[in-house]
Amino acid sequence: MGEGENEFPALLQRLSSLAATNVTASQGGGSAIASYRGAAGDESLQTEAGHHVLTMCAARPARFEGRNSRARSLVYVKQPGALCLVPAGVTPPVRSRTEFELLVCVLDVPFVEGVDAQLENRSFGDFDLQINIKDRPAQQLLKLLLDATNEDAPAERLYTDHLAQALAFRFLMLAKASELRPAPAAPAALPRHAMLRVEERMRDLENDLSLEALAKESGYSPIHFSRMFRAATGHTPHNYVVRLRVERARQLLANSPRSLSEIALECGFSSHSHMTRTFHELVGTTPSTYRRSL
């Protein structure tokens, strides 16, 4: 959604409230995201937030005015995809020189702290304000999280959990880049006994699975579970569940007279159209065409 001129503080307050609520809801962990459009001369970006804020320049280049470490004024251009990382409690010295559009993502402080606590190579020290930086993984994650938020049907919790966890990790990497130790070695695969427990839980396709619940089933933290699961299967937990749903749908299409809508709901899809779209992506044909070909 778009926001009007000088409404940035209100947007931050709304997103901060959503991010705190979403820690326990089905909306993407401790994150919340929206679009914001501002005009030339917008000084409302100089707002201190109670949570971490990650913004990305969208649509077109925009000119901003800020101050360097010596309090000297400087003018710079933010290209589409350029990021600004603002830690909680920091007021960015920024004023727009032209019209602009941003993606604004708020990350709940306790949520980010929880992700940090799971890392083997934890960093120390304060977060640093980062202005006009590039990070392709963070760019992609912001776009995916916004798309998931703007979908007509609510996105699956397992998917938004994954995006929020990954985005919090990128935030930590960027905010404490100078303090982080070298990355750890490639993760070990999830042990077979843990994999069997997790897959059994995943096959209950009607459940609204969360990353935390699956991690608890495995006996590992969400961060470690995600990495070890991917090492074992080659897929993220969400992608693996989607494949299990399509596998079950194929079985029902072959052996059950039930309607496509009934099959979709039984397999955990939000609707007939959701199943059709996903089925076509993985199988290469629609469920109805697949059924007729049997």
N, C-alpha and C positions, 0 to 999 in steps of 0.2 A: 504494500500500500504506500501511497505517497503522502508526505507531510508538507504543510505550507511553511512559508517563511517565518523564522523566529519561533518555531514550535519545537526546536530541538530539545530543550530541557524537559518538556512534557513527554516527548517521545522516549527519552532516556528513562524517565520515571516509570512510564508504562512498560517498557521492555525489561527494566530491572525487576519490576514486580512479577512479570511473566517468567523471567529466568529463575527467580527464587521459587515460584510455584512449580515450574516444570521439572525441578529436581525429582519430584515424586509423581509427576503426571506423565502422560504419553505424548509429550511434545518436544522431545529432544534434549533430555538431560537437563542441565542447568544453563540453558541458552535460550535466547529469544532474538529474532531478527526481523527487520523491516527496511523499507526504502525511505529515504529522506531527500527532498528537493529543497534547495535553498537559492536565494538570490544574491547578487553582488552586494557586498557590504554586510553580509550576515555575520554577526559576532556571537550568535548564540552557541556556536561550537565551543566557545570558551566556558564550558560547563563542567564542573566537577561531579563525577558519578560515584555512587557507592559501590559499583561493581566494575569489573574490567570491561573495556569497550574496544572492539576491533571494527574499523570502518574500511570500506573499499570504494574507490572512485569508480563510478559506473557510467556507461553511455558515451561520454565525451570528455576530452581534456578540460581541466578547470584550473584557474589561477588562484593561489592563496598567498596570504601574507602572514609571516610568523616571526619568531625571534630566535636567534641562536643562543648558545651558552653564554655569550657576552652581552646579552640583552639587545643586540643590534637587530634592526628590522631587516628581513629578507623576503623576497618574492620568489615563489617557485611554482612550477606547473605540475599538477598531478595528472598523470596519464591514466586511462582506464585500466583497472587492475591494481593501481598503486594502493598500498595499505597504510593505515595509521593505527598504531597500537597504543592505547591509553590505559595505564594501570589505574585501579581504583584509587580515588583520592587525589588524582593529578588533574590539573586544569591545563589543557593544551592552549598555548598562546597562538591561536589561529583565527584569521579573519578572511572571508572570501573576497576575491577581487572580481569574480565572474559568477554567473549562474552555475550551479553544480548539482550533481545527483550522487548520493552515497548509498551503499548498503551498510547498515548499522547493526552490529551484532553485540549483544551484551552477554557476558559470561559471569555467572554467579561465583562470587569469591570462594565460598566453602566448596563448591563443586570443583573449581580449578585446584584448590588446595588438596582435595581428595585425589585428583588425578596425579598431582605432583608427588603425593605420598606413596603412590604405587610404583614410581619409577626407580629403577636400580641406580641410575646415575642422577640423583637429585641435585638440583642447583641450590645455591645459597645467595643471600644478598637481596637487595631491593629490585623490583621490576623497573625497567628503563622505558621511558617514553620513546617511541619509535615513530618517526614521521616520514611519509613518502618512501616506503620500502617495498620490495618485491618478494613474494613467496608464492610460487605456483601452487603447492598443495593447499595453502590457506585460501587462495583465490577460488580454487575448485570447490573446496568444502563450503565456503560461504554461498556460492551459487547453488549447490545442491541443497543446502539447508533452507535457502529462500524458496527454491522450487517446491520442496516438501511442505513448507509452511503455506504456500499459496495454492496447493492442490485442493480441488473441490472436496475430496474425501480426506479425512485425517490420515496422515502418513503413519506407517507402522512404527510402534515404539522401538522395536529392535533396530530399525533403520536410523531413526533420528537419534537414538542413544549412541550408535556408532559414529554418526557425524559429529555429535557434540563432544564425545570423548576425543576424537581425532583433532577437532578444532582446538580444544583445550590443550592438547599436547603441542600443537603447532604454536599456540600462544606462548607456552612455556619456553619452547625452543627459541622463539624470536625475542621474548622479553628478557631472557637471561642468556642470550647467545654467548656473551663473553665469559660466562661463569660455568657453562656446561662442560663436563668432561667428555672425552670421545664416546661415540655411540657404542653400545654393547654389541657383542657378537650376535649373529643371527639366532633367533629363538629356537629352542627345542620344540619338537612336535608335541602336541597334547598326548599324554599317555593313553593307551588303548582303553583302560578301564574307565578313565574320565570321559573319553570320547563316547563310549557306549552309553553312559549316564546322560550326557548332554544330548545325544541324538535321540534317545528315548523321550526326553522332555520336548525336543523339537518336533517329534512326530505327533504330538498332541496339537494338531494344526489349528484348532479352534481357539487356543489360548493366545492372549495378547502378550507375547514373550518380551521380556526386557533383557538387556545385556547383563545387568546386575544379577538377575535370577539365574541365567545360564552360567555366569562366572561362579556363582555360589555352588551350583551343581557340580562344577568341575573341581572346586577347591582352590581356585586361583583368583587373584584380583581381576577386575574387568580388563585392565590394560594388558596384563600377562596372558589372560585367557584369550583375548582377541588375537594376539600375536601367535600364540601356540596353536590356536585353532586353525589359523590360516596356514601355518607351517605344516599342519597335519593333513589339511584338505585342499589347500590351494584356493579357498574361498573365504570371504568374510562370513560370520555367523548369519547375517541377514540373507546374503546370496544363497547360502546353503539351505536355509529354510524355504526360500522361494523355489529352489530346485526340488525339494521334498514335496512341496505343494503341487508343482506341475507333474511330478511323478505320480502322486496320488490321483490327480485329475485324469491322467491318461488311463489309469486302472479303472476308474469309475466310468469313463467314457466308453471303455471297451466292454465292461461287464455289468453296467447298471442302466436301467431305463429312465433314471431320474433326469429332470430338466437341467439345462446348463446353469440356470440360476441356483438351483439346489446344490449342484456339484460345486459351484463357486463358493458358496457359503460353507459347505462341509470341509472344503480344502483350505479355508482361512482367508480367501480373497474377500475384499470389501464389497465386490459387486460382480455381476456377469461381465461387464466391460473391463474391469480390472483383470479378471482371469483371462479374457480374450487377448488383451494387450500383452500380458506377461507370457502366456502360452505361445503366442506368435513369436515373441522375441527369442524364446528358448528352443522351440520345436520347429519353427519356420512355417507354420500353418495355423489356422484358427481351430478352436475346439470343435466347432460344427463340421468343418471340412475334415478334420482328423477322424471324427466319429463316422462320417459317411464313407471314409476310405477303408474302414475295417471290414 
